[in-house]
Amino acid sequence: MAEVDNRNNTRHVIKKTDEHRRHRRFEVTIIMDYSDGINFFSDPILDIGIGGLQFESFHQLKVGSRITMTLPFTPPIKILGMVVWQKKTKFGKGNFGVKFIEVRPAQDWAVREIVRSLTMDADVSI
């Protein structure tokens, strides 16, 4: 991610690390369904937190793409997200970071409950 220094109008790269996250992420092994508005896909979620998730896919999505995801919990959670980063991995796959956007209160509550259950399994706080 490039950021502009207003003092001299230069650009520098900021690495996105866990220390920059607002919310902690938790590893999961589940498959989600999602759509880019044209096609439908099913791919594994690698980790999830209150603000978003990371998933792996052979399908290429551009940063800034909006996707509608159905998270396979009981009941399923349908939520909108935006791809905020991508990283190519081996064998033509990529990892994608998605930020939840336009989150309604019921969706926020459901995601928080899922993360809370994961923290209870991990014995940590969110």
Phi and psi restraints in degrees (value plus and minus 20) as a CYANA .aco file:
   2 ALA   PHI    -113.6   -73.6
   2 ALA   PSI     125.4   165.4
   3 GLU   PHI    -152.8  -112.8
   3 GLU   PSI     121.6   161.6
   4 VAL   PHI    -112.0   -72.0
   4 VAL   PSI     112.2   152.2
   5 ASP   PHI    -109.6   -69.6
   5 ASP   PSI      91.5   131.5
   6 ASN   PHI     -84.2   -44.2
   6 ASN   PSI     -42.7    -2.7
   7 ARG   PHI     -89.7   -49.7
   7 ARG   PSI     -60.4   -20.4
   8 ASN   PHI    -150.6  -110.6
   8 ASN   PSI      -4.6    35.4
   9 ASN   PHI      33.3    73.3
   9 ASN   PSI      18.2    58.2
  10 THR   PHI    -122.7   -82.7
  10 THR   PSI     141.1   181.1
  11 ARG   PHI    -132.2   -92.2
  11 ARG   PSI     123.6   163.6
  12 HIS   PHI    -162.3  -122.3
  12 HIS   PSI     137.8   177.8
  13 VAL   PHI    -113.7   -73.7
  13 VAL   PSI     115.2   155.2
  14 ILE   PHI    -133.2   -93.2
  14 ILE   PSI     103.9   143.9
  15 LYS   PHI     -97.3   -57.3
  15 LYS   PSI     115.4   155.4
  16 LYS   PHI    -109.0   -69.0
  16 LYS   PSI      91.9   131.9
  17 THR   PHI    -143.3  -103.3
  17 THR   PSI     150.7   190.7
  18 ASP   PHI     -77.9   -37.9
  18 ASP   PSI     -48.1    -8.1
  19 GLU   PHI     -87.0   -47.0
  19 GLU   PSI     -41.3    -1.3
  20 HIS   PHI    -110.3   -70.3
  20 HIS   PSI     -26.6    13.4
  21 ARG   PHI     -94.5   -54.5
  21 ARG   PSI     124.7   164.7
  22 ARG   PHI     -98.4   -58.4
  22 ARG   PSI     -50.9   -10.9
  23 HIS   PHI    -151.4  -111.4
  23 HIS   PSI     126.0   166.0
  24 ARG   PHI     -90.0   -50.0
  24 ARG   PSI     126.7   166.7
  25 ARG   PHI    -127.8   -87.8
  25 ARG   PSI     131.6   171.6
  26 PHE   PHI    -148.4  -108.4
  26 PHE   PSI     114.3   154.3
  27 GLU   PHI     -86.7   -46.7
  27 GLU   PSI     118.6   158.6
  28 VAL   PHI    -159.5  -119.5
  28 VAL   PSI     143.0   183.0
  29 THR   PHI    -150.3  -110.3
  29 THR   PSI      62.1   102.1
  30 ILE   PHI    -161.1  -121.1
  30 ILE   PSI     137.1   177.1
  31 ILE   PHI    -123.1   -83.1
  31 ILE   PSI     111.7   151.7
  32 MET   PHI    -132.2   -92.2
  32 MET   PSI     133.8   173.8
  33 ASP   PHI    -120.3   -80.3
  33 ASP   PSI     123.2   163.2
  34 TYR   PHI    -174.6  -134.6
  34 TYR   PSI     143.7   183.7
  35 SER   PHI    -157.8  -117.8
  35 SER   PSI     123.8   163.8
  36 ASP   PHI    -115.2   -75.2
  36 ASP   PSI      -8.5    31.5
  37 GLY   PHI      77.2   117.2
  37 GLY   PSI     -34.9     5.1
  38 ILE   PHI    -141.4  -101.4
  38 ILE   PSI     -70.2   -30.2
  39 ASN   PHI    -135.0   -95.0
  39 ASN   PSI     138.5   178.5
  40 PHE   PHI    -133.7   -93.7
  40 PHE   PSI     120.7   160.7
  41 PHE   PHI    -156.7  -116.7
  41 PHE   PSI     142.8   182.8
  42 SER   PHI    -154.7  -114.7
  42 SER   PSI     103.1   143.1
  43 ASP   PHI    -166.3  -126.3
  43 ASP   PSI     140.3   180.3
  44 PRO   PHI     -99.1   -59.1
  44 PRO   PSI     115.6   155.6
  45 ILE   PHI    -101.0   -61.0
  45 ILE   PSI     114.4   154.4
  46 LEU   PHI    -114.3   -74.3
  46 LEU   PSI     -59.1   -19.1
  47 ASP   PHI    -175.7  -135.7
  47 ASP   PSI     139.6   179.6
  48 ILE   PHI    -164.4  -124.4
  48 ILE   PSI     128.8   168.8
  49 GLY   PHI    -167.0  -127.0
  49 GLY   PSI    -196.2  -156.2
  50 ILE   PHI     -83.0   -43.0
  50 ILE   PSI     -55.3   -15.3
  51 GLY   PHI    -113.7   -73.7
  51 GLY   PSI     -31.3     8.7
  52 GLY   PHI     151.5   191.5
  52 GLY   PSI    -184.6  -144.6
  53 LEU   PHI    -172.1  -132.1
  53 LEU   PSI     149.8   189.8
  54 GLN   PHI    -143.0  -103.0
  54 GLN   PSI     116.6   156.6
  55 PHE   PHI    -157.3  -117.3
  55 PHE   PSI     146.3   186.3
  56 GLU   PHI    -136.3   -96.3
  56 GLU   PSI     120.4   160.4
  57 SER   PHI    -177.2  -137.2
  57 SER   PSI     133.2   173.2
  58 PHE   PHI    -102.0   -62.0
  58 PHE   PSI     -39.1     0.9
  59 HIS   PHI     -99.6   -59.6
  59 HIS   PSI     118.1   158.1
  60 GLN   PHI    -115.1   -75.1
  60 GLN   PSI     103.8   143.8
  61 LEU   PHI    -140.3  -100.3
  61 LEU   PSI     119.5   159.5
  62 LYS   PHI    -105.2   -65.2
  62 LYS   PSI     129.6   169.6
  63 VAL   PHI     -78.7   -38.7
  63 VAL   PSI     113.1   153.1
  64 GLY   PHI      79.6   119.6
  64 GLY   PSI     -33.2     6.8
  65 SER   PHI     -84.1   -44.1
  65 SER   PSI     119.5   159.5
  66 ARG   PHI    -119.5   -79.5
  66 ARG   PSI     113.5   153.5
  67 ILE   PHI    -150.7  -110.7
  67 ILE   PSI     127.4   167.4
  68 THR   PHI    -123.0   -83.0
  68 THR   PSI     100.3   140.3
  69 MET   PHI    -130.8   -90.8
  69 MET   PSI     126.3   166.3
  70 THR   PHI    -136.9   -96.9
  70 THR   PSI      90.3   130.3
  71 LEU   PHI    -107.4   -67.4
  71 LEU   PSI     106.6   146.6
  72 PRO   PHI    -101.5   -61.5
  72 PRO   PSI      45.7    85.7
  73 PHE   PHI    -131.8   -91.8
  73 PHE   PSI     158.5   198.5
  74 THR   PHI    -130.6   -90.6
  74 THR   PSI      88.7   128.7
  75 PRO   PHI     -98.1   -58.1
  75 PRO   PSI     143.7   183.7
  76 PRO   PHI     -80.0   -40.0
  76 PRO   PSI     126.4   166.4
  77 ILE   PHI    -130.1   -90.1
  77 ILE   PSI      97.8   137.8
  78 LYS   PHI    -117.8   -77.8
  78 LYS   PSI     104.4   144.4
  79 ILE   PHI    -167.9  -127.9
  79 ILE   PSI     127.6   167.6
  80 LEU   PHI    -111.9   -71.9
  80 LEU   PSI     122.3   162.3
  81 GLY   PHI    -161.2  -121.2
  81 GLY   PSI     143.5   183.5
  82 MET   PHI    -144.9  -104.9
  82 MET   PSI     111.8   151.8
  83 VAL   PHI     -90.0   -50.0
  83 VAL   PSI     100.3   140.3
  84 VAL   PHI    -128.3   -88.3
  84 VAL   PSI     -35.4     4.6
  85 TRP   PHI    -179.0  -139.0
  85 TRP   PSI     138.7   178.7
  86 GLN   PHI    -163.9  -123.9
  86 GLN   PSI     131.3   171.3
  87 LYS   PHI    -164.2  -124.2
  87 LYS   PSI     104.9   144.9
  88 LYS   PHI     -93.5   -53.5
  88 LYS   PSI     119.2   159.2
  89 THR   PHI    -141.2  -101.2
  89 THR   PSI    -186.8  -146.8
  90 LYS   PHI     -91.1   -51.1
  90 LYS   PSI     137.5   177.5
  91 PHE   PHI      39.8    79.8
  91 PHE   PSI      12.6    52.6
  92 GLY   PHI      59.4    99.4
  92 GLY   PSI     -15.9    24.1
  93 LYS   PHI    -106.3   -66.3
  93 LYS   PSI     147.5   187.5
  94 GLY   PHI    -162.9  -122.9
  94 GLY   PSI     132.8   172.8
  95 ASN   PHI    -123.4   -83.4
  95 ASN   PSI     120.4   160.4
  96 PHE   PHI    -149.4  -109.4
  96 PHE   PSI     111.5   151.5
  97 GLY   PHI    -117.0   -77.0
  97 GLY   PSI     109.6   149.6
  98 VAL   PHI    -143.0  -103.0
  98 VAL   PSI     111.2   151.2
  99 LYS   PHI    -119.8   -79.8
  99 LYS   PSI     110.9   150.9
 100 PHE   PHI     -88.5   -48.5
 100 PHE   PSI     115.3   155.3
 101 ILE   PHI    -151.9  -111.9
 101 ILE   PSI     140.0   180.0
 102 GLU   PHI      27.5    67.5
 102 GLU   PSI      26.3    66.3
 103 VAL   PHI     -99.6   -59.6
 103 VAL   PSI     104.3   144.3
 104 ARG   PHI    -101.8   -61.8
 104 ARG   PSI     138.1   178.1
 105 PRO   PHI     -74.6   -34.6
 105 PRO   PSI     -61.3   -21.3
 106 ALA   PHI     -85.6   -45.6
 106 ALA   PSI     -56.6   -16.6
 107 GLN   PHI     -88.4   -48.4
 107 GLN   PSI     -63.2   -23.2
 108 ASP   PHI     -79.2   -39.2
 108 ASP   PSI     -66.1   -26.1
 109 TRP   PHI     -80.3   -40.3
 109 TRP   PSI     -65.3   -25.3
 110 ALA   PHI     -83.7   -43.7
 110 ALA   PSI     -63.6   -23.6
 111 VAL   PHI     -84.6   -44.6
 111 VAL   PSI     -62.9   -22.9
 112 ARG   PHI     -81.2   -41.2
 112 ARG   PSI     -58.5   -18.5
 113 GLU   PHI     -84.9   -44.9
 113 GLU   PSI     -61.2   -21.2
 114 ILE   PHI     -82.4   -42.4
 114 ILE   PSI     -68.4   -28.4
 115 VAL   PHI     -83.7   -43.7
 115 VAL   PSI     -59.7   -19.7
 116 ARG   PHI     -80.5   -40.5
 116 ARG   PSI     -61.1   -21.1
 117 SER   PHI     -85.9   -45.9
 117 SER   PSI     -55.2   -15.2
 118 LEU   PHI     -88.4   -48.4
 118 LEU   PSI     -56.9   -16.9
 119 THR   PHI     -89.1   -49.1
 119 THR   PSI     -51.7   -11.7
 120 MET   PHI     -87.6   -47.6
 120 MET   PSI     -58.1   -18.1
 121 ASP   PHI     -85.4   -45.4
 121 ASP   PSI     -56.7   -16.7
 122 ALA   PHI    -109.1   -69.1
 122 ALA   PSI     -28.4    11.6
 123 ASP   PHI      39.7    79.7
 123 ASP   PSI      25.7    65.7
 124 VAL   PHI    -156.3  -116.3
 124 VAL   PSI     149.5   189.5
 125 SER   PHI    -124.1   -84.1
 125 SER   PSI     137.4   177.4
